[in-house]
Amino acid sequence: MTGSESQPTQSKKIPTWRKFTLKLLDLLPRVSKWLVNLSHRILLKAYGKKYWGSIEDMPIYNWFKWHEEKDNTYLSKSRKIGSLVNYFGDKIMTQFIERFGFSESFIKTLEKEKELVLLQARRALTDDRSLNAFIKICEIEIEALKKETTERADFYEIKGMLEHEMGFQINIKKISVAEYYTYFKAIKKIRPTQNG
């Protein structure tokens, strides 16, 4: 036989059970994904009512305590947490950032940290020890920015200022995060026109 001649091929018939098995294996990733999504929805429905799920509902008191104490129990309505606490924490932070954005001090701190990383990278690549002074200055500036942020007016001072400007009492355990920051934003817009 030469290479140009072709051998007759037998047609292989795949058994029906094998076809069925192959189709099942193809469906397996989709079924698995569907089951994960279903269990996620069931968990959210069953346990989601125990957490603050929106900045429209979460009291400002819980918001400040959550940030001040870094305590996730303030995300829960009953102060008992479970495995979904991080999901709801991320959800609330995302809502807040989408609606109100980042503070100016946070953005300045991020810019300084970016500058620091670039300086450290340049020092690592060039082995230029003269950059150490600039790195140290940058670290000091970052610490000062962080300290300035934490030393700003405390929550109750801001609450008092808001009450004075708005002309009514604020119940911190009932007013939502969204309402509180909307009032705060409104006063920031009103104040320059009054002073100017």
N, C-alpha and C positions, 0 to 999 in steps of 0.2 A: 504494500500500500504506500502510495506517495502522500505527501503533505497536502496536495491540492484536492485529493479525493476526500469526500466527507463520509463519515460513518453514519449510518442511519441511527437516528436517535429514537429512543423509546420515549413515548410520552408518559411522564410520571403523573399518575393520578393521585392527588392529595386526598387522603381520607376525609370524610365530612367532619369527623370529630376533631381532626387537626385544624381544619379551617375555622371551626367554631372556637377552638382554643386560641388561635391567632387573633381572631376578632376580639375575644375577651381581653387578651393582653394589650391590644390597641386601645381598648376602652378604659383599662385600668387607671391610667393617669388622670383621665377626665373624671372618672367616678371618685377617685381619691380626692381630687380638688373640690368636687361638689360636696363630698362628705365633710371636708374641713370647713368649707364655707357654711354649710348647714349647722354644724356644731358651734361655730363662731356666732351665728345669728341666734341660736338657741341660748347660748351662754349670755349674750348681750341682753336678750329679752328677759331671761330669768333673773340676772343679777344687775342689770343696768339701772334698775329703779333705785338701787341702793347707793348710787353715786351721783354726784353733780355732773350732768352731761353737757351743760351749756353755760356760757358766761351770762346768758339771760336769766338763768335760774340760781346759779351759785351766789351765795351771799358774799359781800366784800370782806366781811370778817374772816370767813374761811379762806378766801384768796390771800389776804395778808398773812394770816397764820401759816398757811401752806408755804409761802415764800420765806417768811421770817424764820420759822423753825425747821424748814425743810422736812416737814412731817406729812406724809401722804394720807394720814387718817383724816385730814381736813377735806380731802376729796370725797369722802364717804359721808352720807347723810347720817349714818348711825355711828360714825367714828370707828367702824370696824372695817378692815381692808382685806381684800382677797387678791387673787391673781389678775384681776382686770384693772387694778388701780393705775398701773402705768399707761394702759390704753386710754383711760379717761383723763389722766394728767396730760398726756400728749394732745388729746382732742381739745381740751380746754385751752392749753397754751397756743395751739394752732389757731383757734377761734379768736383769741385775744390779739395775736400778732396780725392776723388778717384784717381785723377791724380797726385796731389802734396803732399798729406798727411798733417799731422799736423806739426806745427813748434815745435822746441825743447823747446822753452819757454812755449808754451801752454801745452805741455806734462808735463814739470816740475811743472807748476802751478796745473794741475790736480792731480799729484801725491801728492803734498803738501796738497791739499784740501781733498784728500782721507785720508791722515794721520790725518788731523784735525778731520774729521768725526769719525774716529776710536777712537781717544783720547776722544772725546766728548761722544761717546757711552760707552767707558770703564768707564768714570767718572759717567755717569748716572747709570750704572749697579752696580758699586762698591761703589759709593758715596765717592770716594777717592779725597779729596780736593787738594792733592799734585799735581794732574794732571793739575790743573788750570795754573800753571806756564808754563808747556809744551804746553798747548793750546794757551796761550798768545804768546809764542815764535813762534808757528806755524802760527798764524794769522798775526804776524808782517812779517814773511818770505813770506807769500802769498801776502801781500800788496807790499812788495819790488819787488817781481817777476812781479806783475801787473804793477807797476810803471816803472820798467826797460823796459817792453814791450812797454809801451806808450811813453817812452822817447828815444827810439832808433831813429836812423836817420829818418828824415821825408821823405815823398814820393818824394819830389823834390830833396833831397840829393841823394836818391837811384837812381832816374832817371838820375841825373848828372853822378853818378858813372858808371851806365850802358852805357850811351852815350860815356863816356871816354873810357871804356874798349872795347866796341863794335865798336867804330869808326864811328858812325852815329847818327843822331838826331832821337829822338823818339817823335812822335806825340801822346800825351796821350789820345786824343779824338778819335784816329783811331786805335791804337794798341790794340789788344784784351788782355784779362786777360791771356789766354793760352800762347800767344806769349811772353808777358812780363815776366811771371814766368818761361817760358822755357829759355829765355835769362838769367834770374837771376840764374837759376839752372846751366846753362852751365858755367857761370863765376865762380860759387862756385867750380865747378869741375876743371876748368882751373887754378885758382889762387894757390892752393896748389902745383901744379907741377912747377909753375913759381917761387915760393918762396923757394921751397925745394931744 
